[in-house]
């Protein structure tokens, strides 16, 4: 099979997309649930996901087959198509909250004088085009996003770091254990990166040590998120739970802003590019799964259909984001545990070769 994405590009995806997908409302929600111990809530989820990412990465060293081929070789073609159909639905579910989150964020930070729905409609033109492309496109986008992500995030952190009050985290681990665990459980629907690796399986050439590289890349993304959480809570302390859009709020107290204005907006605009590529990845993988499930190779038509579903949800649920988020945080957790935790581990039970 022709290789379509490189390990380097997968590492970039695991590093930067893991981080940018948790820079908007995730810190606020953890602050509400876990207070000053929010870092421990995040650490629990990231530790579990890191183990699963390593498991899937290591599995890639044992076979050159795709995940579809592994299922097909063990359970048959019909089962493989059903599983991929379910994964297509799962990736659409993964995209729902980030789409609404981005819609609210873009309107509030950049275009608050224009109706939010009108501002966000151009995203779907971009999503239709991007989701119709294959893994080569995903890899190239990751190459482009890395320097943009590194420069823009560093700029924002430099502006923010001097304002952090580290004593905000004291005393450590004095919050009730229930609050710490509640923060982990209620945000589990934001963790689905092992499923990305399942879809990439068989589409890249594995070399010795690549499992460690991919795992460390994901761990690096997790550390960036933990740093962001620390900076955000260290600046706002007990009122962090009432401050939305963390990435746009941590640089507000930089002294130069009072003199020359919101210079951080340039970095936020640049970072938004990376956020959109991270958001559309789930749509791209949903299209890929539908194509594999149905055998229909004209992905541009599938992309239109998938994005039409998301667009209709945005239109008809325009003012229902809080209700949607409550549904995802309260009831969707089991779906994400099954698809992003259980199934990647069960993939080891599939036949990988003639002697399995």
Buried (B, 14 or more C-beta within 10 A) or exposed (E): EEBBBBBBBBBBBBBBBBBBBBBBBBBBBBBBBBBBBBBBBBBBBBEBBBEBBBBBBBBBEEBBBBBBBBBBBBBEEEEBBBBBBBBBBBBBBBBBBBBBBBBBBBBBBBEEEEEBBEBBBEBBEBBBBBBBBBBBBBBEBBEEBBEBBEEBBEBBBEBBBEBBEEEBBEEEEEBEEEBBBBBBBBBBBBBBBBBBBBBBBBBBEBEEEBBEBBBBBBBBBBBBBBBBBBBBBBBBBEEBBEBBBBBBBBBBBBEEBEEEEEBBBEBBEBBBBBBBBBBBBBBBBBBBBBBBBEEEEEBEBBBBEBBEBBBEBBEEEBEEBEEBBEBBBEEBBEBBBEBBBEBBBEBEEBBBEEEE
